[in-house]
Amino acid sequence: MKTVGDEGAHALLERGEADAAIAALQKILAAHPQDSMAHNLLCRSYYSEQRWPEAIDACQRAVDLQPENSEFHTWLGRSYGEAAEHASWFVALGLARKVHTEFDAAVQTAPQSVAALNDLGEYAVEAPGFLGGGLNKAEYVAQQLQPLNAEAYHAQMARIAHKRKDPESQERELKLAIAHSSAPAHAWMQLASFEAWRGDYTAMEQAIRNGLAADPQHDSALMDGASILVRNKYDSALAQNLLRMYIASQHTTEESPVFAAEAMLGNLLRQQGDLSGAEKEFAAAHALASGYKDGH
């Protein structure tokens, strides 16, 4: 098992070695319990394994130690959000209020943080007004994004158009996001998801392929594309190819963990009857993240 001294906890997390990152961070925190960054990285390691209660506890500790850190508030808000997605309706209401509190705090502590504004903007589009959301709030966030990041601004306007059931405006904004991006692979995948939503699978596939052409480093856009294909039960062979490319990539990210790609590939192989291949992928995922059980 690699240690923080070898590569660093964040490097382990980027490679999808969640168990190794957790073990290393717990060792650090045993010696330095006031290390706020270690608590935040521990939160993110648990988050990657979809262990929401542990993620919340670790992120809350990071926020308590360094309440002026926008990134710490952002990750606590994300952890609350995922917990809400997997909770009963009544519990989810209380958690949603905490999501808003943390995303709002992230923006207050760093008003020009595109990441913080993005999360608050997504929340505002989806949440009702009594939970701190609403389209007026979403538009206000878009106005804050506009001078900071044109791609993020147009992506937010696309979310607003979707909520308003205005697909023409949504398509226009998604294409503007692509046009304003210096690295548009992920923006192409957002357009692909939109095309899938409106049932144009030919356009969906073309957008995915355009995204792949814009992604020479084989980063997490590959995972985005595979996820879209899997959700829509379209071209399993292409989805498997994208997942294998991502697993072999040198540019994996914590937001799209390698073990999640291996588990997704395992599910696809199982569906086509390749049980031996599926078990191999599940075992590889489990070796990196023993707490991750999605799909198996």
C-alpha positions in Angstrom: 0.0 0.0 0.0 1.3 3.4 -1.0 1.6 6.1 1.7 1.3 9.8 1.8 5.1 9.9 1.9 5.2 8.1 -1.5 2.7 10.1 -3.5 0.5 12.2 -1.3 -3.1 11.5 -0.2 -4.5 13.6 -3.0 -2.5 11.8 -5.7 -3.9 8.5 -4.3 -7.4 9.9 -4.5 -6.9 11.1 -8.1 -5.8 7.6 -9.0 -8.9 6.1 -7.4 -7.0 4.5 -4.5 -9.6 5.4 -2.0 -8.8 2.8 0.7 -5.1 3.8 0.6 -5.9 7.5 0.8 -8.2 6.8 3.8 -5.6 4.8 5.6 -2.9 7.4 5.0 -5.1 10.3 6.1 -6.2 8.5 9.3 -2.6 8.0 10.1 -1.9 11.7 9.6 -4.9 12.7 11.7 -3.9 10.4 14.5 -0.7 12.4 14.8 -2.1 15.8 13.7 -5.8 16.0 14.6 -6.0 19.7 13.8 -4.9 19.2 10.2 -8.0 20.7 8.4 -6.8 19.8 4.9 -6.4 16.1 5.9 -9.9 16.2 7.3 -11.1 17.6 3.9 -9.3 15.0 1.9 -10.6 12.3 4.2 -14.1 13.6 3.5 -13.5 13.5 -0.2 -12.1 10.0 0.0 -15.3 8.8 1.8 -17.4 10.8 -0.7 -15.8 9.0 -3.6 -16.9 5.7 -2.0 -20.4 7.1 -1.5 -20.0 6.8 2.3 -22.0 9.9 3.0 -22.2 9.9 6.8 -18.4 9.5 7.2 -17.9 12.2 4.5 -20.1 14.6 6.4 -18.3 14.0 9.7 -14.9 14.6 8.1 -15.9 17.6 6.1 -17.7 19.2 9.1 -14.4 18.8 11.1 -12.5 20.6 8.3 -15.1 23.5 8.3 -15.0 23.7 12.1 -11.2 24.1 11.9 -11.1 26.5 9.0 -14.5 28.2 8.5 -13.1 30.7 6.1 -12.2 28.1 3.5 -14.6 28.1 0.6 -13.6 24.7 -0.7 -14.3 23.1 2.7 -17.8 24.5 2.7 -18.3 23.3 -0.9 -17.4 19.7 -0.1 -19.5 19.7 3.0 -22.5 20.9 0.9 -21.9 18.3 -1.7 -21.8 15.6 1.0 -25.1 16.8 2.5 -26.5 16.9 -1.0 -25.6 13.3 -1.8 -26.9 12.2 1.6 -30.2 14.0 0.8 -30.5 12.1 -2.5 -30.4 8.8 -0.7 -32.6 9.8 2.3 -36.3 9.7 2.9 -38.3 12.8 1.8 -38.6 14.2 5.4 -34.9 13.7 6.2 -33.9 15.1 2.8 -35.7 18.4 3.5 -33.5 19.0 6.5 -30.4 18.0 4.6 -31.3 20.3 1.7 -31.3 23.3 4.0 -27.8 22.3 5.1 -26.7 22.0 1.5 -27.9 25.6 0.9 -26.2 26.9 4.0 -22.8 25.4 3.0 -23.0 26.4 -0.7 -24.0 29.9 0.3 -21.1 30.0 2.8 -18.7 28.8 0.1 -19.7 31.8 -2.1 -19.7 34.3 0.8 -16.1 33.3 1.7 -14.9 33.3 -2.0 -17.3 35.4 -4.1 -15.2 34.8 -7.3 -14.9 31.0 -6.9 -16.4 29.5 -10.1 -16.7 26.1 -8.4 -18.6 27.5 -5.5 -20.9 29.5 -7.8 -21.5 26.5 -10.0 -22.7 24.4 -7.1 -24.9 27.1 -5.7 -26.3 27.7 -9.2 -27.1 24.1 -9.7 -28.8 24.0 -6.3 -30.8 27.1 -7.0 -32.2 25.6 -10.2 -33.3 22.4 -8.6 -34.5 23.6 -5.1 -37.7 25.4 -4.3 -37.7 28.9 -2.9 -38.5 27.8 0.6 -35.2 25.8 0.6 -33.1 28.7 -0.7 -33.5 27.9 -4.4 -35.6 29.3 -7.2 -34.9 30.6 -10.7 -34.5 34.2 -9.5 -31.6 33.0 -7.3 -30.3 30.9 -10.2 -30.3 33.9 -12.5 -28.5 36.0 -9.9 -25.8 33.3 -9.7 -25.5 33.3 -13.5 -24.9 37.0 -13.4 -22.0 36.5 -11.0 -20.5 33.8 -13.2 -20.7 35.8 -16.4 -17.6 38.0 -15.9 -15.7 35.1 -14.4 -16.1 32.2 -16.7 -18.2 32.3 -19.9 -18.5 28.5 -20.2 -19.8 28.2 -16.7 -22.2 31.1 -17.3 -23.7 29.5 -20.4 -23.9 26.1 -18.6 -25.9 27.8 -15.8 -28.2 29.5 -18.3 -28.7 26.1 -20.0 -29.8 24.6 -16.6 -32.2 27.5 -16.2 -33.6 27.0 -19.7 -34.1 23.3 -18.9 -36.1 24.1 -15.8 -38.2 26.5 -17.8 -38.9 23.7 -20.4 -37.3 25.8 -23.1 -35.2 23.2 -25.1 -34.3 25.7 -27.9 -32.7 28.1 -25.4 -31.1 25.2 -23.6 -29.5 23.9 -26.8 -28.3 27.3 -27.7 -26.7 27.9 -24.3 -25.0 24.4 -24.3 -23.5 25.2 -27.7 -22.3 28.6 -26.5 -20.7 26.8 -23.5 -18.7 24.6 -26.0 -17.7 27.7 -28.0 -16.4 29.5 -25.0 -14.5 26.6 -23.6 -10.7 26.2 -24.1 -11.1 22.4 -23.2 -14.7 21.6 -24.4 -14.8 17.8 -23.9 -17.1 18.0 -20.8 -19.2 20.7 -22.5 -19.7 18.4 -25.4 -20.8 15.6 -23.0 -23.4 18.0 -21.5 -24.8 18.6 -25.0 -24.8 14.8 -25.5 -26.9 14.4 -22.4 -29.3 17.0 -23.6 -29.7 15.2 -27.0 -30.3 11.9 -25.2 -33.0 13.7 -23.1 -34.9 14.8 -26.2 -34.5 11.4 -27.8 -32.1 12.2 -30.6 -29.6 9.4 -30.2 -27.8 10.1 -33.4 -27.0 13.6 -32.2 -26.1 12.2 -28.8 -23.6 9.9 -30.3 -22.1 12.6 -32.5 -21.8 14.9 -29.5 -20.0 12.2 -27.5 -17.6 11.6 -30.4 -17.0 15.3 -30.7 -16.2 15.3 -27.0 -13.8 12.5 -27.4 -12.0 14.3 -30.2 -11.6 17.3 -27.9 -10.2 15.1 -25.1 -6.6 14.0 -26.2 -5.6 13.3 -22.6 -8.4 10.8 -22.1 -9.6 12.4 -18.9 -12.9 12.0 -17.0 -14.9 13.1 -20.1 -14.6 9.5 -21.1 -16.5 8.5 -18.0 -19.1 11.1 -18.8 -19.6 9.7 -22.2 -19.8 6.1 -21.0 -22.3 7.1 -18.3 -24.6 8.7 -20.9 -24.4 5.6 -23.1 -25.2 3.3 -20.2 -28.1 5.4 -18.9 -29.6 5.3 -22.4 -28.8 1.6 -23.1 -27.1 2.7 -26.3 -24.0 1.1 -27.9 -22.6 -1.0 -25.0 -19.5 -1.8 -27.0 -18.6 2.0 -27.2 -19.3 2.5 -23.5 -17.0 -0.4 -22.6 -14.3 1.0 -24.9 -14.5 4.4 -23.2 -14.4 2.9 -19.7 -11.3 0.8 -20.6 -9.6 3.9 -22.0 -10.4 5.8 -18.9 -9.2 3.1 -16.6 -5.9 3.0 -18.5 -5.6 6.8 -18.5 -2.9 8.8 -16.7 -5.5 11.6 -16.2 -8.1 10.1 -13.9 -9.8 12.3 -11.3 -11.4 11.9 -7.9 -14.7 13.2 -9.3 -14.8 10.2 -11.6 -13.1 7.4 -9.6 -11.4 4.6 -11.5 -13.1 2.1 -9.2 -16.5 3.4 -10.3 -15.5 3.0 -13.9 -14.4 -0.6 -13.2 -17.7 -1.3 -11.5 -19.6 0.2 -14.4 -17.6 -2.0 -16.8 -18.3 -5.0 -14.6 -22.0 -4.4 -14.9 -21.9 -4.1 -18.6 -19.9 -7.3 -18.9 -22.3 -9.1 -16.6 -25.3 -7.9 -18.7 -23.7 -9.5 -21.8 -23.0 -12.8 -20.0 -19.3 -12.4 -19.4 -19.4 -13.3 -15.8 -15.7 -14.0 -15.5 -14.8 -10.6 -17.0 -17.4 -8.9 -14.8 -15.9 -10.5 -11.6 -12.5 -9.4 -12.6 -13.6 -5.8 -12.9 -15.6 -5.9 -9.6 -12.5 -7.4 -7.8 -10.4 -4.5 -9.2 -12.9 -1.9 -8.0 -13.0 -3.6 -4.6 -9.3 -3.6 -4.3 -9.2 0.2 -4.6 -12.3 1.0 -2.7 -13.6 -1.8 -0.4 -16.5 0.5 0.8 -17.9 1.1 -2.6 -20.8 -1.2 -3.4 -22.6 0.6 -6.2 -23.7 -1.9 -8.9 -22.4 -5.0 -7.2 
